[in-house]
Amino acid sequence: MRRRRRGLSLGPATCVGLLLACGLAGEATAYVRYRTKPPADGGLGQPYAWGVASVDVVGYPSGLPNMTSDQISNAMSAAVAAWDKTDSTNATCSYLKLNFAPAAATAIPPAAARDHLNQIAIRTGVWTDICSRLNDGSDDCHQPGELALTTVWSRSCGEIVEADVEVNADVASPMQFMWADLDVNMTSGLHDLQNALTHEMGHFIGLDHTCALGPGASDGEVDDLGNPVPDCSDATIPEMQATMYPSSEAGDVTKRTLSPDDHAGLCSIYPLGTTPMSCGGQQSSGCAVADAGGHETSSPEHRHGQRWPVLLGFVAALGSAISLRSRRRR
């Protein structure tokens, strides 16, 4: 089974000035896990999680004109490290070890496929020409306006077995995105690579967006408290501050670090002191049922990531904010 969360695209769906202009307040609320398809007789699907304690990730550090290979590699490494147990905050509650290794700067990343390689890849070709064949025989192509996309393969019980992150570096597109390390290059209109990849790595470990952009985007989904996933127009300040909040702006670096909600999600899925096990016959952390017959396919069904759709109705009122929308294939 494959799952995709579609990603970042130009679209003003956030409040001007992000937090203060919204006039919202509140404490940390909840996190959302993404799940397998719900059973035919109703209820929730199984939550996704890795069934191992240590996961390797290879990054391909080339393809961005405003960044050196070292800068790309450092951004990838920092985004992975934000969710890793070696982070001093994470070490108090999570066992998940994420091991990042950069490929050679001249290495060409493979296509996103079930090839036993977890990768972060920069895609410099025509983004919308990248397509995959789904289980039902249809083609699922990358969509215009996506900044990044994470593809997750899992067993039917929700155990993640592989994940690939792709970054849109298609400069020929009318809606091209220019990437940078905003610690070094603060030119207006640039997107911070580490900021976007930290969000994508949240999908990589099994987290979903904290709210939904658009009607029906998260129908049937609930947060860890059992509450329906809210519409982003009703988002509280803690929800907007979360790395997994589906909205940002060019120049944003706030998603580089985890909010209390993001941290709570990490530590709940991979709690320190427990032992992860494959759910192929046994219950694993993050897999709510033991599914001995659980299968995985080479043709994934869903993808996760970040999408920035153009929401023209908000332009005059909200300015040039960037927003993420989740898109599901079922």
N, C-alpha and C positions, 0 to 999 in steps of 0.2 A: 504494500500500500504506500502510495506517495501522497504527500500533502504539501500544498504551497500556500504561503501567505503573501499576497501581492503587495507591492511597496510604494515608495515615495514618488509623488508626482506633483507638479505645480498645482496649487489649489488653496484658496483662502478659506479654510474652515476652522480657523482658530481665532481667538479674541485678539484684537490689536493690543500689543504690549504683552501678550500671552496671559499673564496672571493678574496683574493689578487692574487692568482695564475690564476684566470680567466681573469684578466685584464679588468673587467667590472666596469662601474660606472653608477650612475643614482639616481634620486630621487624616492620617494614613487610613485608607479604606480597605481595598482588597486587591487581589491579583486574579488573573484569569488564565486557566490552562486550556490549551487546545486539545481536541479529542477526536477519536475515531468517529465514523458514522454512527448515529444512534441505532439501537436495535429496532427491528421492524415492529415489535410490539410496544414501542415507546420507551421513554427514559433517556438517560444520557449515554453518549459513547464513552469509551475508556480513555482516560487521560494519558497523554504521551509523556514518555520519559526514557532516558537511556537505561539499559539494564546492566551497565558496567560502571565501575568507579572511575575509570580513566579513559579519556577519549582523545585521540590524536587529530589535529587539524593542520593541513598544509595550506599555506598562502602563496599565491603567485604575484610577486610584487613588481608588476610592470603594467604599462598601458595608460598612465595618467600624465598628461603633458605638464601639469602644474606641480607634480610631485616626483621626487627622486625615488629610486627603488628602496633606499633605506627608509625614507619617510612613509612609503606605502607599507613596507614591512612593519615598521614601528606602530602604525595605526592599526594594522591587523592584529598584531601581538597585544596591544593595549586593550582592544575590544574583547579579545578572548580572555585576557587576564581579569577583566572586570567581573566575570562570572566564575573564575577559578578559585579553588579552595586556598591557594597560596596568598590571595588577598587577605589582609589581616582581619577585615570585618567578616568575610566569608568563612574564614578558618574556624570561627567560633561555633559554626552551626551546620556547615555543609561538608560532605566528603567528596564532592565532584572535582576531579582533576582534569583540566583541559590543557593539553600539551600542544603548543603552537610551534611549527617549524616552517621557515620560509624556503620556498624552492629557489632555484637559481633565477636571476633576473631575466635570463634568456629563455627560460622554460615556458612552454606553451600550455596553458591549462586545458585539461580535457573537458569534454561536454559534461554537463550535469547528468550523471547516470549511476545506476547501482553497480559500482565498480570497486567497492570496498575502500574508497578514498573519500575522506571528508575534506572538502576544499573551500577556500575563499578565492574566487576568480574575478578578474576584471575583464569584462566583455567589450572589446573595441569594435566588433563588427556591427552589422545592422541588428539592433536589439529585437525588432519585431519579426525577424527571419528565424529566430531561434524557437523551434517547436519540439514538442514531445508527444508521443503517442500514448494515450491513456488506455486504461483497461477496457473501456467500452468501444475502443477502436477510433475514437475521435482524436483530432490533433489539438493540443493546448499550446498556443504560442504566447511568447512574451508580449505584453501589452504596451502601447504608447504611454509615456508618462511615468513609467516605473523607474525609480531610482535603484532599487535593489530587490532581490528575490531570494528566498530560502526554500529549498526543496528538501523535504524530510521523508525518508523511507522508514516504514515501521511494520511490525507484525500486527495481526488483527487485534491483539490485546492492547496495543498502544506502545509497545516497546520500540523505541527508536533504534534502528540498526545502521543508519547512515544519514548524513545531511550535507548539502552543498549550498554555499552562499554565492550569489552572482551579483556583481555591481555593474550598472549600466554606464558604460563609457562611450556610447555611440555618439560621436560629435557631429555626425552627418544628419542626425535627426533635427527637425525644427524645434523640438523641445529637448535640446541637449542640456546635460548637467555637467558642470565643471567642478572638479573635486580638488581639495587642498588640505593641508595641515594648517588649520587656522591659528595655531600657535606661531606659525612662521609667515603665513600669507593671509592677511586680513582684507584682501581686496573684496569689495562688495559683490554679492551675488554668488559667491563660492559656497559649496557644501562641504562640510567637514567629514572626511572619510571615517575617522574613528567614531564620530557621533552616530552615523548611520549604521556602521558595523556592530556597535554595541547593541543597538536595537535588534539587528538581525541575529546576533548570538543569543538573544533572549528567545527568539523562535527556535533556534538551534537546540536549546535545552528543553523546550516544551512549553514555553509561555505564549499566550495570545495577547491581543491588544486589550487595554483596560476599558475601552469603550468602543462603540460602533459609529462609523461615519456613514450615514445614510440609512433610510428605513429598511428594516429586515436584514441588515448586514450580520447581525448576531442573534437572529431569532433562535430561541431554544437554548441558548448558551447561558451559563451561570458563572458567577465568581466563586471564590473559595468559601464564601459564606452562604452559598446557595441562592444568592439574589440574581435576578436577570441582569445580563450585561447592559449597562445604561447607554443611551445615546450620547455622543460626544457633546451635543449642545447642552447637556445637563451636567457636564463633567465638573467635579470639584477641583480645587487647587491640587490636592495630593494626586488625583488621577492625571491631571495635566503635567505634573512634575515627573511622573513615572517615565522611565526609559521606554516602557512598552505602551505609552500613550501614542496614538497614531497621528500625531501632528507635530510639526516643527517649522522652522524657517531656514532659509539660506543664512549662514552665519551662526547657526545654533550649535552650541557645544554642551548644552545641559544634559544631554542623554549619554554623555561619556561615562557618567557615574550612576550607580544604581540608587534609586529612591528606596525608602523603607518598604514600599509595596513590592518592588522588584526583588529586593533582598529576601523578603518573607517568602516569595514564591520559590526562589532558588532553594532556600533552606527547608521548605516544606516538601519539595519534590525529592531532594537529595539530603535527608537529615543526617547529621553527624551521629555516629554510633550505630547506624544500621548497615546491613550488608546487601548490596544490590545483587539481584539474581535475574537471569533470563526468565521471562514468563512463558517460554516454551516448555510447559509442564509444571512450572511453579510460579507463584505470585512474586512479582518483582516490585521494587520501589517504583511507584508511578503507575504500575499496571494494577488496576483494581480487581482483576479476576485472574485466576489461573486458567490459561487457555492452551492446553497441551496440543490442540489441533491448530493453533494459531499459525497462519502462513504469512509469508511476505512475497511480494511480487517485484519483478524488475520494471514494471510499468506503473509508477506511483500514481496515486489518485488525487492527491492534493499538494499544493505548494503554499508556503508561507513567506511573507516578506513585507515590504513596505511599498506603498503606492501613493503617489501624490496626484490625485485626480484634479482636474480643473473644475471648480465649482463656481460658475460664472455669476450665479445669483448673489454671491457674497462679496464680489469684488469691490463694489463701491463702498460698502459699509466696513469691510474688514481689511482692505489693503492687500498686500502681496504675501500673505502667509502661505506656508506650505503644509499640506495635510496628507495623511496616510489613510488609505482605505483597505480594508481586508476584502479579499475575494475568495470564494470557496468554490471548489469543484466537487460535486457529489454525484 
